[in-house]
Amino acid sequence: MDTPQPPLPETPSGFQPLDTAPPTPVRLGVGIAAGVAMALILGGAWGWLTVVTSREFGLLAWGIGVAVGFGVSKAGQGAGPQLGIVAVVSSLLAILFGKFLIARHFQLELSAVFSFYDLLWVAFAVASAWKLAGIRR
């Protein structure tokens, strides 16, 4: 059984070493707002680009995951499981929103705009969003 360790003495300057500072609390509400805003903006931009070029760029789904993960982490001022979940859900919503806009413009069923490769890009997006916002560094 571990015995409690005494607190570290303060240095002559009055500062404690960095590794003993408590983690800063994340701002979950701001992270959620940023995630929703980024999902709407990035999903809309991806759908618009596909409509304008008549070509879908699956790689952009991965970029959406990276951008949303980074944005949620920065807006929430940290990283952790809560912000990671927000980033993953926001990434998925952005991709779904973009696919919905594509299907609506080309008058297709939503299932018609999904393919096997989309699962690959979605997996990359989710993993990147989690890596950037869900894991404390």
PyMOL commands that set and color helices and strands:
alter all, ss='L'
color gray80, all
select helices_A, chain A and resi 18-20+28-53+59-75+81-105+110-113+116-133
alter helices_A, ss='H'
color red, helices_A
deselect
rebuild
show_as cartoon
